[in-house]
Amino acid sequence: TLPRHAAYLHQRTAGRIGSLTRLIRQAAINAIHDGTERITKTSLDTIRLDHLAETHHRPTTPRR
């Protein structure tokens, strides 16, 4: 499921591997704890990242 969110992940993490790793790791931990065992874009949106990634993040616009 993550490959289909590649553009979102790149934009959200400002292309930084450390931010991407942190985002995926926290999403996986949350998915295990809440019992869903799924990483979704909605669950990724709830995770706060480091300052640089958050400052560069611009919400994606829906494709037409």
C-alpha positions in Angstrom: 0.0 0.0 0.0 2.9 2.4 0.6 4.1 2.5 -3.1 0.8 4.1 -4.1 1.5 6.9 -1.6 5.0 7.6 -2.9 4.4 11.2 -3.9 2.6 11.9 -0.6 5.4 10.3 1.4 8.1 12.3 -0.5 6.3 15.5 -0.1 5.4 14.9 3.6 9.0 14.0 4.6 10.7 16.6 2.3 12.5 13.8 0.7 14.5 13.0 3.9 15.1 9.4 4.6 15.3 9.9 8.4 11.8 11.5 8.3 10.5 8.8 6.1 11.8 6.1 8.4 10.3 7.8 11.5 7.0 8.2 9.7 6.7 4.6 8.6 8.0 3.2 11.9 5.5 5.2 14.0 2.6 4.3 11.6 3.5 0.6 12.0 3.6 0.9 15.8 0.3 2.7 15.8 -1.3 0.1 13.5 -0.2 -2.7 15.9 -1.4 -0.9 19.0 -4.8 0.0 17.6 -5.3 -3.5 16.2 -5.9 -2.4 12.6 -2.5 -3.7 11.4 -2.8 -1.4 8.4 -1.0 1.8 7.4 -3.3 4.2 5.6 -2.9 7.7 4.4 -5.3 8.8 7.2 -3.1 7.2 9.8 0.0 8.7 8.3 -1.6 12.2 8.5 -1.9 11.9 12.3 1.8 11.5 12.9 3.9 14.5 13.7 7.4 14.6 12.2 10.5 16.6 12.8 10.4 20.3 12.4 12.1 20.4 9.0 9.7 17.9 7.5 6.7 19.6 9.0 7.8 23.0 7.7 8.2 21.7 4.2 5.0 19.7 4.1 2.3 21.1 1.9 -1.0 19.2 1.7 -1.4 17.4 -1.6 -4.2 18.4 -4.0 -6.5 15.7 -5.4 -5.7 14.6 -8.9 -8.2 15.3 -11.6 
